[in-house]
C-alpha cells in the first residue's frame, strides 16, 4: 500500500485533478449548494456508464492502430527506391522517400499524421503496453484527461444549459477518473495485493490483457463492459497474442 500511495501522489497530474475537483466542489457549495440534494443522482449516472465508456475508449481510442513512421539511414536498406517494401525491426514498411541518404519509411496512416500525434499515441497507450511496469506510462497524459473532462462538461451543459448541473456532473467524472487511475496503478504494482475476490479477478484480467491477449479484457475498474460485449474470456479459451507489447502492429 505504501508503494501505491507514493507513486499515486507523486504524480503531478493527480494533484491537478484533485485541485480542479476541490475547486468545483467549493464553488458549488458557495453558489449552488442545493444541487447536491436535488441532483445527487448525477453521480449514479457516472458510475453506471463509466464501465461502458471505459470499454469503448480503451478498445477504439487507446488501441487505435495508426501504423508507424521513421527515418533511417538508407544504406541499411540496401538498393531500394521509393515505393519498395522493406523489413525493418521485424515490421514491413514502405519506402516513402530517400533524401540525403536518409530513408523515410512507414505504413498505415502514421506517415500522414504530424509528429505530435504519433508521439501522443505512444504516451497515451502504446508505450504502456511496450513497458507495462513503467510508472510514468501507467498514468494517462494530463492533456488527454483534461480533454475528457472538458468534453463531459460541454456535453452536460449543452444538454441542460445549466452551469451547476454541468459542474456537478464533471466533478463526479473527475472523482471516478481518480479512482480509475488508482485501480489501474494497483494492477501494475506487484506488491499491491487486492483484498476482495472481485478485485483480485479484475487485476488478473488486466494482466491477461497485457501479457496474454491485448484484444480481450478491456475493463480497468469494472468488467461489466467485457461481459456484455463478449470480451471477457477464460485464459485457457484464448490464444496467446504476439503483439501484446506492440499494439500498433497491423
C-alpha positions, 0 to 999 in steps of 0.5 A: 500500500505504501508503494501505491500511495507514493507513486499515486501522489507523486504524480503531478497530474493527480494533484491537478485533478484533485485541485480542479475537483476541490475547486468545483466542489467549493464553488458549488457549495458557495453558489449552488449548494442545493444541487447536491440534494436535488441532483445527487443522482448525477453521480449514479449516472457516472458510475453506471456508464463509466464501465461502458465508456471505459470499454469503448475508449480503451478498445477504439481510442487507446488501441487505435492502430495508426501504423508507424513512421521513421527515418533511417539511414538508407544504406541499411536498406540496401538498393531500394527506391521509393515505393519498395517494401522493406523489413525493418525491426521485424515490421514491413514498411514502405519506402516513402522517400530517400533524401540525403541518404536518409530513408523515410519509411512507414505504413498505415496512416502514421506517415500522414499524421504530424509528429505530435500525434504519433508521439501522443499515441505512444504516451497515451497507450502504446508505450504502456503496453511496450513497458507495462511496469513503467510508472510514468506510462501507467498514468494517462497524459494530463492533456488527454484527461483534461480533454475528457473532462472538458468534453463531459462538461460541454456535453452536460451543459449543452444538454441542460444549459445549466452551469451547476448541473454541468459542474456537478456532473464533471466533478463526479467524472473527475472523482471516478477518473481518480479512482480509475487511475488508482485501480489501474496503478494497483494492477501494475504494482506487484506488491499491491495485493487486492483484498476482495475476490472481485478485485483480485479477478479484475487485476488478473484480467488486466494482466491477461490483457497485457501479457496474454491477449491485448484484444480481450479484457478491456475493463480497468475498474469494472468488467461489466463492459467485457461481459456484455460485449463478449470480451471477457474470456477464460485464459485457457479459451484464448490464444496467446497474442504476439503483439501484446507489447506492440499494439500498433502492429497491423 
